[in-house]
Amino acid sequence: MLKNGMVYGNCNLIIQRGCPIEQTLMSLGGKWKGIIITTLYNEAYFYNALHREISGISRKILTEQLNDLVDLQIVKREETNDYTKKVRYSLTQRGKSIYPLINELAQVLKTN
């Protein structure tokens, strides 16, 4: 079973080869993950600033999506050691390498 709960069971060979693609699309899919990755591509944000930057997202959803992206090692979460205990988010090297691939795929889908 994949992390997202998808069960393929006894797939034929074609479906088995497609499973990693499905897993990737499910991991990066959804309304907000692409927006979060795009927002963090050029600069890191503290949580509240990131929430203000992405209008329309609830704090609950932002937290869930950030946790998913941290688990996938696409986003890095850093806590400050000062009194306010702020949390700063930035893209990891993996996240920075994924961004151009997502953009390229988007361009291919737009033109075809």
N, C-alpha and C positions, 0 to 999 in steps of 0.2 A: 504494500500500500504506500502511496506517495504521501508526503507531508500534508498536501491539501485534501486528502481523503479520497482521491481517485483510485479506483481499483480496476485493473485491467484483466485480472484473472488469466485464463489460458488464451492469450491473444495469438493471432496468426503473426507471421514474421513481419509483414508490412506494418501492422499496428504496433508491434514491439519496437520497430525502428522509429516510429513516430512518437513514442512515449516521451523521450527527452524533450522533443519540441513542445508537446502538450504541457509538460511539467514547467518548461521555461515560460510559456505563455501564461500559465496559471500563476506562476511566481511573480511575474512582472506586470500582470494584467490588473485590471481594475481602473477606476476613474482617477485615483490620486497618486499612484506610485510614479507614473511618468511625470506628473507635475512636480512632485517632490524632487525627483532626480534632476529635472531641468532647473528647478530653483536652486538646488545646491551645487550645480555644475560650476558656476563661476565664483561662488563664495560660500563660506560657512555661515550658519545662522544659529543664534540661540533660539530655544524652543518658542518663546513668545513672539519673537520677531518673525520666525518662520510661519507661525500661525497667522500673524497679521499679513504677511506677504501672500499667502494662499487664501484668497477670499472664498468663502463658502464651505470650507472644511470645518467640521466640528473638532474640538480638542480630542474627543474620544477616538475618532477615526484617524486623526493625525498621529496620535500615539500608537494606535494599532499598526498603521502603515509603516511608521518609522521603526517599530519593533521588528516587523517582518523584514524590512530592508537591512536592519542591523544583523538579524539572524542570517541573511543571505550574504553578509559581508560586503554590501554595496554602500552602506552608510556607516560612518563611525560616530559613536556617541561618546562625548567627553564631558565629565562633570568638573566644574571648577572647584577649587579648594577654599574658596572664600566663604564669608558668612552667608551669602545669598544662595549658595549651591545651585548656580545656573547650569543648564545642560546645553552644550553646543553640538550641533550636527554638521557633518561635512561628508563629502563623498570619499570613499576609499579609492585606491588605485583601480580596483576592480570596477567600482562605480564609474570612475572617469573613463575607463576603457569601454564600458557598456554604452555610454551615452552616444558616441558617434555611430555605433551599430544600430541603435534604436532610430536615430535620425535617418540613417541610410535606408533602413527598412521602410520608414514612413514615406520617404521620397519615392521609393520604388512603388509602393502601394498607391501613391497619389498619381503617378504618371501612367500606370497600367490599369 
